[in-house]
């Protein structure tokens, strides 16, 4: 019988040590705070990604409008669409720009 009791103790492992609430309270509350911050971080990242996509969309809309306006300028100067020109932008508002043939 003694061998059986010894085997049961070895398979069960050591007896758990009971801890009072006061001993684990800070750890428990820290764990809750981490969970809360993880949720906040997730929401923040989702919101940031949404704003990023909105900004990228706005940039693309502006870029498309610029290209459309460049085509209007090109057409108004009767430039052959098969010829390549570079638009040299002014350095400051109010200065002239140039179309340079490539």
RAVENLIN-V431316 format. One line per field, one symbol per residue. ss: DSSP state (~ for helix, > for strand, _ for the rest). phi: phi as a letter, one per 30 degrees, with the letter a starting at -180 (. if undefined). burial: 1 if it has 9 or more other ideal C-beta (glycine too) atoms within 8 Angstrom, else 0. A space follows every 10 residues. Layout:
ss: ???
phi: ???
burial: ???
This chain:
ss: _~~~~~~~~~ ~~________ ~~~~~~~~~~ ~~~~~~~~~~ ~~~~~~~~~~ ~~~~~~~~~~ ~~~~~~~~~~ ~~~~~~____ ____>>>>__ _______>>> >_
phi: .ddddddddd ddidddcdcd eedceddedd dddddddddd dddddddddd dddddddddd dddddddddd dddeddchde dddcbcccdd dbdjddcbcc dc
burial: 0000000000 0000000000 0001000000 0000000000 0000000000 0000000000 0000000001 0011000010 0000101000 0000000010 00
